[in-house]
Amino acid sequence: MTKNLHGNVCFLGLGSNLNDPIKQLKKSIQHLNKLPQTTVIEISNFYRSKAWGVTEQNDFINTVVKINTALRPKLLLNKVKKIEYQLMQRQINKRWHSRVIDIDLLIWGNITMNRADLVLPHPWISERCFVIQPLLELKPKLPAYLLKQITKHQLKHSCLSQLTSVKKPQMAGLTFK
């Protein structure tokens, strides 16, 4: 059965470095696809990357998911947090430490938002190569200011060359438009 599309294209960054990370990403994507008024449209390739922030931990597997949703940004964030902490049993831990799943709202349509609990586009897109590469696969035409930030970052860092592509697994039960 195919879900109807709802009008707002959003991009979410997913990462895991615990308990079979690829399995955790697949489960998270399936949970995202079950959200009300939300359809997973496309998934980028999966990438292995070194941990960011706190580097003394397992490598992460990361991907970006393109969704179509009628959920407003704050409600989508609340639903994502429910997936992380209730459905996937993510533990509350210190920032940038190991985790079973991390889901970040990267871009929500053309909305720009700067609130204490939600900033859109995500403020660190241009600094995280594990987000840049998969995001550009799904959305090569980013806003000019964001592309400028990414280009500036890439001139200073070789982190894109440190990403290792991981074969994207088959996603049973998901059909994409």
PyMOL CGO cylinders between C-alpha atoms (Angstrom):
from pymol import cmd
from pymol.cgo import CYLINDER

trace = [
    CYLINDER, 0.00, 0.00, 0.00, 1.36, 3.41, -0.96, 0.3, 1, 1, 1, 1, 1, 1,
    CYLINDER, 1.36, 3.41, -0.96, 0.84, 6.40, 1.32, 0.3, 1, 1, 1, 1, 1, 1,
    CYLINDER, 0.84, 6.40, 1.32, -0.32, 9.71, -0.10, 0.3, 1, 1, 1, 1, 1, 1,
    CYLINDER, -0.32, 9.71, -0.10, 2.20, 12.54, -0.24, 0.3, 1, 1, 1, 1, 1, 1,
    CYLINDER, 2.20, 12.54, -0.24, 1.49, 15.45, 2.06, 0.3, 1, 1, 1, 1, 1, 1,
    CYLINDER, 1.49, 15.45, 2.06, 3.42, 18.44, 0.71, 0.3, 1, 1, 1, 1, 1, 1,
    CYLINDER, 3.42, 18.44, 0.71, 6.45, 19.27, 2.88, 0.3, 1, 1, 1, 1, 1, 1,
    CYLINDER, 6.45, 19.27, 2.88, 9.76, 17.73, 1.89, 0.3, 1, 1, 1, 1, 1, 1,
    CYLINDER, 9.76, 17.73, 1.89, 12.14, 17.31, 4.80, 0.3, 1, 1, 1, 1, 1, 1,
    CYLINDER, 12.14, 17.31, 4.80, 15.58, 15.79, 5.28, 0.3, 1, 1, 1, 1, 1, 1,
    CYLINDER, 15.58, 15.79, 5.28, 16.64, 13.91, 8.40, 0.3, 1, 1, 1, 1, 1, 1,
    CYLINDER, 16.64, 13.91, 8.40, 20.15, 12.80, 9.32, 0.3, 1, 1, 1, 1, 1, 1,
    CYLINDER, 20.15, 12.80, 9.32, 20.46, 9.42, 11.04, 0.3, 1, 1, 1, 1, 1, 1,
    CYLINDER, 20.46, 9.42, 11.04, 23.45, 7.88, 12.77, 0.3, 1, 1, 1, 1, 1, 1,
    CYLINDER, 23.45, 7.88, 12.77, 24.24, 4.89, 14.97, 0.3, 1, 1, 1, 1, 1, 1,
    CYLINDER, 24.24, 4.89, 14.97, 27.33, 3.25, 16.41, 0.3, 1, 1, 1, 1, 1, 1,
    CYLINDER, 27.33, 3.25, 16.41, 25.84, 0.67, 18.78, 0.3, 1, 1, 1, 1, 1, 1,
    CYLINDER, 25.84, 0.67, 18.78, 24.06, -2.70, 18.56, 0.3, 1, 1, 1, 1, 1, 1,
    CYLINDER, 24.06, -2.70, 18.56, 24.50, -3.40, 14.83, 0.3, 1, 1, 1, 1, 1, 1,
    CYLINDER, 24.50, -3.40, 14.83, 24.23, 0.18, 13.50, 0.3, 1, 1, 1, 1, 1, 1,
    CYLINDER, 24.23, 0.18, 13.50, 22.84, -0.79, 10.09, 0.3, 1, 1, 1, 1, 1, 1,
    CYLINDER, 22.84, -0.79, 10.09, 20.04, -2.73, 11.76, 0.3, 1, 1, 1, 1, 1, 1,
    CYLINDER, 20.04, -2.73, 11.76, 19.31, 0.28, 14.00, 0.3, 1, 1, 1, 1, 1, 1,
    CYLINDER, 19.31, 0.28, 14.00, 19.16, 2.63, 11.01, 0.3, 1, 1, 1, 1, 1, 1,
    CYLINDER, 19.16, 2.63, 11.01, 16.78, 0.30, 9.17, 0.3, 1, 1, 1, 1, 1, 1,
    CYLINDER, 16.78, 0.30, 9.17, 14.49, 0.06, 12.21, 0.3, 1, 1, 1, 1, 1, 1,
    CYLINDER, 14.49, 0.06, 12.21, 14.50, 3.84, 12.61, 0.3, 1, 1, 1, 1, 1, 1,
    CYLINDER, 14.50, 3.84, 12.61, 13.62, 4.38, 8.95, 0.3, 1, 1, 1, 1, 1, 1,
    CYLINDER, 13.62, 4.38, 8.95, 10.73, 1.95, 9.28, 0.3, 1, 1, 1, 1, 1, 1,
    CYLINDER, 10.73, 1.95, 9.28, 9.50, 3.87, 12.34, 0.3, 1, 1, 1, 1, 1, 1,
    CYLINDER, 9.50, 3.87, 12.34, 9.76, 7.16, 10.41, 0.3, 1, 1, 1, 1, 1, 1,
    CYLINDER, 9.76, 7.16, 10.41, 7.71, 5.70, 7.59, 0.3, 1, 1, 1, 1, 1, 1,
    CYLINDER, 7.71, 5.70, 7.59, 4.96, 4.78, 10.10, 0.3, 1, 1, 1, 1, 1, 1,
    CYLINDER, 4.96, 4.78, 10.10, 4.57, 8.35, 11.36, 0.3, 1, 1, 1, 1, 1, 1,
    CYLINDER, 4.57, 8.35, 11.36, 1.16, 9.85, 10.64, 0.3, 1, 1, 1, 1, 1, 1,
    CYLINDER, 1.16, 9.85, 10.64, 0.94, 11.92, 7.47, 0.3, 1, 1, 1, 1, 1, 1,
    CYLINDER, 0.94, 11.92, 7.47, 4.56, 11.03, 6.66, 0.3, 1, 1, 1, 1, 1, 1,
    CYLINDER, 4.56, 11.03, 6.66, 6.14, 9.02, 3.88, 0.3, 1, 1, 1, 1, 1, 1,
    CYLINDER, 6.14, 9.02, 3.88, 9.81, 8.09, 3.43, 0.3, 1, 1, 1, 1, 1, 1,
    CYLINDER, 9.81, 8.09, 3.43, 10.59, 9.08, -0.16, 0.3, 1, 1, 1, 1, 1, 1,
    CYLINDER, 10.59, 9.08, -0.16, 14.28, 8.28, -0.51, 0.3, 1, 1, 1, 1, 1, 1,
    CYLINDER, 14.28, 8.28, -0.51, 17.30, 7.09, 1.48, 0.3, 1, 1, 1, 1, 1, 1,
    CYLINDER, 17.30, 7.09, 1.48, 20.90, 8.06, 0.71, 0.3, 1, 1, 1, 1, 1, 1,
    CYLINDER, 20.90, 8.06, 0.71, 23.75, 5.60, 0.70, 0.3, 1, 1, 1, 1, 1, 1,
    CYLINDER, 23.75, 5.60, 0.70, 25.03, 4.56, 4.11, 0.3, 1, 1, 1, 1, 1, 1,
    CYLINDER, 25.03, 4.56, 4.11, 28.47, 5.82, 5.21, 0.3, 1, 1, 1, 1, 1, 1,
    CYLINDER, 28.47, 5.82, 5.21, 30.91, 4.77, 7.87, 0.3, 1, 1, 1, 1, 1, 1,
    CYLINDER, 30.91, 4.77, 7.87, 32.55, 7.73, 9.59, 0.3, 1, 1, 1, 1, 1, 1,
    CYLINDER, 32.55, 7.73, 9.59, 34.78, 8.39, 12.54, 0.3, 1, 1, 1, 1, 1, 1,
    CYLINDER, 34.78, 8.39, 12.54, 33.00, 9.68, 15.62, 0.3, 1, 1, 1, 1, 1, 1,
    CYLINDER, 33.00, 9.68, 15.62, 32.56, 13.44, 15.74, 0.3, 1, 1, 1, 1, 1, 1,
    CYLINDER, 32.56, 13.44, 15.74, 32.95, 15.52, 18.89, 0.3, 1, 1, 1, 1, 1, 1,
    CYLINDER, 32.95, 15.52, 18.89, 33.96, 12.67, 21.23, 0.3, 1, 1, 1, 1, 1, 1,
    CYLINDER, 33.96, 12.67, 21.23, 36.31, 10.59, 19.08, 0.3, 1, 1, 1, 1, 1, 1,
    CYLINDER, 36.31, 10.59, 19.08, 37.16, 7.70, 21.44, 0.3, 1, 1, 1, 1, 1, 1,
    CYLINDER, 37.16, 7.70, 21.44, 34.26, 5.47, 20.43, 0.3, 1, 1, 1, 1, 1, 1,
    CYLINDER, 34.26, 5.47, 20.43, 33.11, 3.13, 17.67, 0.3, 1, 1, 1, 1, 1, 1,
    CYLINDER, 33.11, 3.13, 17.67, 32.71, 4.43, 14.12, 0.3, 1, 1, 1, 1, 1, 1,
    CYLINDER, 32.71, 4.43, 14.12, 29.23, 5.57, 13.14, 0.3, 1, 1, 1, 1, 1, 1,
    CYLINDER, 29.23, 5.57, 13.14, 27.07, 4.50, 10.23, 0.3, 1, 1, 1, 1, 1, 1,
    CYLINDER, 27.07, 4.50, 10.23, 25.16, 7.49, 8.84, 0.3, 1, 1, 1, 1, 1, 1,
    CYLINDER, 25.16, 7.49, 8.84, 22.51, 8.18, 6.24, 0.3, 1, 1, 1, 1, 1, 1,
    CYLINDER, 22.51, 8.18, 6.24, 20.08, 10.90, 5.24, 0.3, 1, 1, 1, 1, 1, 1,
    CYLINDER, 20.08, 10.90, 5.24, 16.38, 10.23, 4.70, 0.3, 1, 1, 1, 1, 1, 1,
    CYLINDER, 16.38, 10.23, 4.70, 14.10, 12.35, 2.54, 0.3, 1, 1, 1, 1, 1, 1,
    CYLINDER, 14.10, 12.35, 2.54, 10.52, 12.39, 3.78, 0.3, 1, 1, 1, 1, 1, 1,
    CYLINDER, 10.52, 12.39, 3.78, 7.28, 14.03, 2.82, 0.3, 1, 1, 1, 1, 1, 1,
    CYLINDER, 7.28, 14.03, 2.82, 5.19, 15.09, 5.81, 0.3, 1, 1, 1, 1, 1, 1,
    CYLINDER, 5.19, 15.09, 5.81, 2.24, 17.19, 6.85, 0.3, 1, 1, 1, 1, 1, 1,
    CYLINDER, 2.24, 17.19, 6.85, 3.65, 17.39, 10.39, 0.3, 1, 1, 1, 1, 1, 1,
    CYLINDER, 3.65, 17.39, 10.39, 4.82, 20.83, 11.47, 0.3, 1, 1, 1, 1, 1, 1,
    CYLINDER, 4.82, 20.83, 11.47, 8.53, 21.06, 12.45, 0.3, 1, 1, 1, 1, 1, 1,
    CYLINDER, 8.53, 21.06, 12.45, 8.04, 20.97, 16.25, 0.3, 1, 1, 1, 1, 1, 1,
    CYLINDER, 8.04, 20.97, 16.25, 5.57, 18.07, 16.06, 0.3, 1, 1, 1, 1, 1, 1,
    CYLINDER, 5.57, 18.07, 16.06, 7.93, 16.18, 13.74, 0.3, 1, 1, 1, 1, 1, 1,
    CYLINDER, 7.93, 16.18, 13.74, 10.77, 16.77, 16.22, 0.3, 1, 1, 1, 1, 1, 1,
    CYLINDER, 10.77, 16.77, 16.22, 8.61, 15.44, 19.05, 0.3, 1, 1, 1, 1, 1, 1,
    CYLINDER, 8.61, 15.44, 19.05, 7.76, 12.32, 17.02, 0.3, 1, 1, 1, 1, 1, 1,
    CYLINDER, 7.76, 12.32, 17.02, 11.46, 11.81, 16.17, 0.3, 1, 1, 1, 1, 1, 1,
    CYLINDER, 11.46, 11.81, 16.17, 12.38, 12.05, 19.86, 0.3, 1, 1, 1, 1, 1, 1,
    CYLINDER, 12.38, 12.05, 19.86, 9.72, 9.44, 20.64, 0.3, 1, 1, 1, 1, 1, 1,
    CYLINDER, 9.72, 9.44, 20.64, 11.31, 7.12, 18.05, 0.3, 1, 1, 1, 1, 1, 1,
    CYLINDER, 11.31, 7.12, 18.05, 14.77, 7.69, 19.52, 0.3, 1, 1, 1, 1, 1, 1,
    CYLINDER, 14.77, 7.69, 19.52, 14.00, 7.34, 23.21, 0.3, 1, 1, 1, 1, 1, 1,
    CYLINDER, 14.00, 7.34, 23.21, 10.85, 5.21, 23.46, 0.3, 1, 1, 1, 1, 1, 1,
    CYLINDER, 10.85, 5.21, 23.46, 10.82, 2.95, 20.42, 0.3, 1, 1, 1, 1, 1, 1,
    CYLINDER, 10.82, 2.95, 20.42, 14.59, 2.57, 19.94, 0.3, 1, 1, 1, 1, 1, 1,
    CYLINDER, 14.59, 2.57, 19.94, 15.57, 2.78, 23.64, 0.3, 1, 1, 1, 1, 1, 1,
    CYLINDER, 15.57, 2.78, 23.64, 18.24, 5.43, 23.09, 0.3, 1, 1, 1, 1, 1, 1,
    CYLINDER, 18.24, 5.43, 23.09, 19.86, 6.21, 26.42, 0.3, 1, 1, 1, 1, 1, 1,
    CYLINDER, 19.86, 6.21, 26.42, 20.17, 9.77, 27.62, 0.3, 1, 1, 1, 1, 1, 1,
    CYLINDER, 20.17, 9.77, 27.62, 23.89, 10.39, 27.61, 0.3, 1, 1, 1, 1, 1, 1,
    CYLINDER, 23.89, 10.39, 27.61, 26.41, 13.13, 27.18, 0.3, 1, 1, 1, 1, 1, 1,
    CYLINDER, 26.41, 13.13, 27.18, 26.51, 15.04, 23.90, 0.3, 1, 1, 1, 1, 1, 1,
    CYLINDER, 26.51, 15.04, 23.90, 28.24, 13.27, 20.99, 0.3, 1, 1, 1, 1, 1, 1,
    CYLINDER, 28.24, 13.27, 20.99, 28.73, 9.95, 22.82, 0.3, 1, 1, 1, 1, 1, 1,
    CYLINDER, 28.73, 9.95, 22.82, 27.85, 6.47, 21.54, 0.3, 1, 1, 1, 1, 1, 1,
    CYLINDER, 27.85, 6.47, 21.54, 24.20, 5.90, 20.75, 0.3, 1, 1, 1, 1, 1, 1,
    CYLINDER, 24.20, 5.90, 20.75, 21.88, 3.31, 19.30, 0.3, 1, 1, 1, 1, 1, 1,
    CYLINDER, 21.88, 3.31, 19.30, 20.27, 6.03, 17.15, 0.3, 1, 1, 1, 1, 1, 1,
    CYLINDER, 20.27, 6.03, 17.15, 20.49, 9.75, 16.59, 0.3, 1, 1, 1, 1, 1, 1,
    CYLINDER, 20.49, 9.75, 16.59, 17.99, 11.49, 14.31, 0.3, 1, 1, 1, 1, 1, 1,
    CYLINDER, 17.99, 11.49, 14.31, 18.44, 15.16, 13.45, 0.3, 1, 1, 1, 1, 1, 1,
    CYLINDER, 18.44, 15.16, 13.45, 16.04, 17.37, 11.52, 0.3, 1, 1, 1, 1, 1, 1,
    CYLINDER, 16.04, 17.37, 11.52, 18.29, 18.88, 8.87, 0.3, 1, 1, 1, 1, 1, 1,
    CYLINDER, 18.29, 18.88, 8.87, 15.96, 20.74, 6.52, 0.3, 1, 1, 1, 1, 1, 1,
    CYLINDER, 15.96, 20.74, 6.52, 12.20, 21.18, 6.69, 0.3, 1, 1, 1, 1, 1, 1,
    CYLINDER, 12.20, 21.18, 6.69, 10.93, 22.56, 3.40, 0.3, 1, 1, 1, 1, 1, 1,
    CYLINDER, 10.93, 22.56, 3.40, 12.04, 26.17, 3.01, 0.3, 1, 1, 1, 1, 1, 1,
    CYLINDER, 12.04, 26.17, 3.01, 11.52, 27.03, 6.67, 0.3, 1, 1, 1, 1, 1, 1,
    CYLINDER, 11.52, 27.03, 6.67, 14.14, 28.91, 8.63, 0.3, 1, 1, 1, 1, 1, 1,
    CYLINDER, 14.14, 28.91, 8.63, 13.66, 28.71, 12.38, 0.3, 1, 1, 1, 1, 1, 1,
    CYLINDER, 13.66, 28.71, 12.38, 15.84, 29.74, 15.30, 0.3, 1, 1, 1, 1, 1, 1,
    CYLINDER, 15.84, 29.74, 15.30, 14.28, 28.63, 18.58, 0.3, 1, 1, 1, 1, 1, 1,
    CYLINDER, 14.28, 28.63, 18.58, 15.88, 27.28, 21.73, 0.3, 1, 1, 1, 1, 1, 1,
    CYLINDER, 15.88, 27.28, 21.73, 14.46, 23.82, 21.02, 0.3, 1, 1, 1, 1, 1, 1,
    CYLINDER, 14.46, 23.82, 21.02, 14.77, 23.74, 17.21, 0.3, 1, 1, 1, 1, 1, 1,
    CYLINDER, 14.77, 23.74, 17.21, 16.99, 25.44, 14.64, 0.3, 1, 1, 1, 1, 1, 1,
    CYLINDER, 16.99, 25.44, 14.64, 16.30, 24.92, 10.93, 0.3, 1, 1, 1, 1, 1, 1,
    CYLINDER, 16.30, 24.92, 10.93, 18.21, 24.29, 8.79, 0.3, 1, 1, 1, 1, 1, 1,
    CYLINDER, 18.21, 24.29, 8.79, 20.30, 22.36, 11.29, 0.3, 1, 1, 1, 1, 1, 1,
    CYLINDER, 20.30, 22.36, 11.29, 23.16, 24.66, 12.32, 0.3, 1, 1, 1, 1, 1, 1,
    CYLINDER, 23.16, 24.66, 12.32, 25.92, 22.07, 11.88, 0.3, 1, 1, 1, 1, 1, 1,
    CYLINDER, 25.92, 22.07, 11.88, 25.08, 20.68, 8.43, 0.3, 1, 1, 1, 1, 1, 1,
    CYLINDER, 25.08, 20.68, 8.43, 28.09, 22.35, 6.84, 0.3, 1, 1, 1, 1, 1, 1,
    CYLINDER, 28.09, 22.35, 6.84, 30.50, 21.09, 9.52, 0.3, 1, 1, 1, 1, 1, 1,
    CYLINDER, 30.50, 21.09, 9.52, 29.58, 17.41, 9.41, 0.3, 1, 1, 1, 1, 1, 1,
    CYLINDER, 29.58, 17.41, 9.41, 30.88, 15.52, 6.43, 0.3, 1, 1, 1, 1, 1, 1,
    CYLINDER, 30.88, 15.52, 6.43, 28.79, 12.51, 7.45, 0.3, 1, 1, 1, 1, 1, 1,
    CYLINDER, 28.79, 12.51, 7.45, 25.76, 14.74, 6.79, 0.3, 1, 1, 1, 1, 1, 1,
    CYLINDER, 25.76, 14.74, 6.79, 27.07, 16.70, 3.79, 0.3, 1, 1, 1, 1, 1, 1,
    CYLINDER, 27.07, 16.70, 3.79, 27.74, 13.73, 1.52, 0.3, 1, 1, 1, 1, 1, 1,
    CYLINDER, 27.74, 13.73, 1.52, 24.43, 11.87, 1.97, 0.3, 1, 1, 1, 1, 1, 1,
    CYLINDER, 24.43, 11.87, 1.97, 22.42, 15.12, 1.98, 0.3, 1, 1, 1, 1, 1, 1,
    CYLINDER, 22.42, 15.12, 1.98, 23.93, 16.21, -1.33, 0.3, 1, 1, 1, 1, 1, 1,
    CYLINDER, 23.93, 16.21, -1.33, 23.00, 12.82, -2.81, 0.3, 1, 1, 1, 1, 1, 1,
    CYLINDER, 23.00, 12.82, -2.81, 19.33, 13.53, -2.11, 0.3, 1, 1, 1, 1, 1, 1,
    CYLINDER, 19.33, 13.53, -2.11, 19.31, 17.33, -2.43, 0.3, 1, 1, 1, 1, 1, 1,
    CYLINDER, 19.31, 17.33, -2.43, 22.12, 18.56, -4.67, 0.3, 1, 1, 1, 1, 1, 1,
    CYLINDER, 22.12, 18.56, -4.67, 20.53, 22.02, -4.95, 0.3, 1, 1, 1, 1, 1, 1,
    CYLINDER, 20.53, 22.02, -4.95, 20.90, 23.44, -1.46, 0.3, 1, 1, 1, 1, 1, 1,
    CYLINDER, 20.90, 23.44, -1.46, 20.38, 27.12, -0.66, 0.3, 1, 1, 1, 1, 1, 1,
    CYLINDER, 20.38, 27.12, -0.66, 23.34, 29.25, -1.82, 0.3, 1, 1, 1, 1, 1, 1,
    CYLINDER, 23.34, 29.25, -1.82, 24.37, 30.28, 1.70, 0.3, 1, 1, 1, 1, 1, 1,
    CYLINDER, 24.37, 30.28, 1.70, 24.51, 26.63, 2.79, 0.3, 1, 1, 1, 1, 1, 1,
    CYLINDER, 24.51, 26.63, 2.79, 26.53, 25.57, -0.27, 0.3, 1, 1, 1, 1, 1, 1,
    CYLINDER, 26.53, 25.57, -0.27, 28.94, 28.43, 0.46, 0.3, 1, 1, 1, 1, 1, 1,
    CYLINDER, 28.94, 28.43, 0.46, 29.39, 27.19, 4.05, 0.3, 1, 1, 1, 1, 1, 1,
    CYLINDER, 29.39, 27.19, 4.05, 29.92, 23.61, 2.83, 0.3, 1, 1, 1, 1, 1, 1,
    CYLINDER, 29.92, 23.61, 2.83, 32.50, 24.72, 0.25, 0.3, 1, 1, 1, 1, 1, 1,
    CYLINDER, 32.50, 24.72, 0.25, 34.35, 26.74, 2.90, 0.3, 1, 1, 1, 1, 1, 1,
    CYLINDER, 34.35, 26.74, 2.90, 34.38, 23.69, 5.18, 0.3, 1, 1, 1, 1, 1, 1,
    CYLINDER, 34.38, 23.69, 5.18, 35.60, 21.38, 2.42, 0.3, 1, 1, 1, 1, 1, 1,
    CYLINDER, 35.60, 21.38, 2.42, 38.52, 23.70, 1.63, 0.3, 1, 1, 1, 1, 1, 1,
    CYLINDER, 38.52, 23.70, 1.63, 39.72, 23.35, 5.23, 0.3, 1, 1, 1, 1, 1, 1,
    CYLINDER, 39.72, 23.35, 5.23, 38.92, 19.67, 5.90, 0.3, 1, 1, 1, 1, 1, 1,
    CYLINDER, 38.92, 19.67, 5.90, 39.43, 16.42, 4.06, 0.3, 1, 1, 1, 1, 1, 1,
    CYLINDER, 39.43, 16.42, 4.06, 36.73, 14.60, 6.00, 0.3, 1, 1, 1, 1, 1, 1,
    CYLINDER, 36.73, 14.60, 6.00, 34.71, 13.67, 2.90, 0.3, 1, 1, 1, 1, 1, 1,
    CYLINDER, 34.71, 13.67, 2.90, 37.62, 11.51, 1.79, 0.3, 1, 1, 1, 1, 1, 1,
    CYLINDER, 37.62, 11.51, 1.79, 37.47, 9.77, 5.18, 0.3, 1, 1, 1, 1, 1, 1,
    CYLINDER, 37.47, 9.77, 5.18, 33.91, 8.52, 4.65, 0.3, 1, 1, 1, 1, 1, 1,
    CYLINDER, 33.91, 8.52, 4.65, 33.54, 4.91, 3.62, 0.3, 1, 1, 1, 1, 1, 1,
    CYLINDER, 33.54, 4.91, 3.62, 30.49, 3.96, 1.60, 0.3, 1, 1, 1, 1, 1, 1,
    CYLINDER, 30.49, 3.96, 1.60, 28.59, 1.03, 3.04, 0.3, 1, 1, 1, 1, 1, 1,
    CYLINDER, 28.59, 1.03, 3.04, 26.28, -0.99, 0.84, 0.3, 1, 1, 1, 1, 1, 1,
    CYLINDER, 26.28, -0.99, 0.84, 22.77, 0.35, 1.33, 0.3, 1, 1, 1, 1, 1, 1,
    CYLINDER, 22.77, 0.35, 1.33, 20.64, -2.49, 2.66, 0.3, 1, 1, 1, 1, 1, 1,
    CYLINDER, 20.64, -2.49, 2.66, 17.34, -3.50, 1.16, 0.3, 1, 1, 1, 1, 1, 1,
    CYLINDER, 17.34, -3.50, 1.16, 14.44, -2.00, 3.04, 0.3, 1, 1, 1, 1, 1, 1,
    CYLINDER, 14.44, -2.00, 3.04, 11.65, -4.58, 3.15, 0.3, 1, 1, 1, 1, 1, 1,
    CYLINDER, 11.65, -4.58, 3.15, 8.20, -3.08, 3.27, 0.3, 1, 1, 1, 1, 1, 1,
    CYLINDER, 8.20, -3.08, 3.27, 9.24, 0.35, 1.96, 0.3, 1, 1, 1, 1, 1, 1,
    CYLINDER, 9.24, 0.35, 1.96, 8.29, 1.43, -1.51, 0.3, 1, 1, 1, 1, 1, 1,
    CYLINDER, 8.29, 1.43, -1.51, 9.44, 4.81, -2.71, 0.3, 1, 1, 1, 1, 1, 1,
    CYLINDER, 9.44, 4.81, -2.71, 7.67, 7.25, -4.99, 0.3, 1, 1, 1, 1, 1, 1,
]
cmd.load_cgo(trace, "trace")
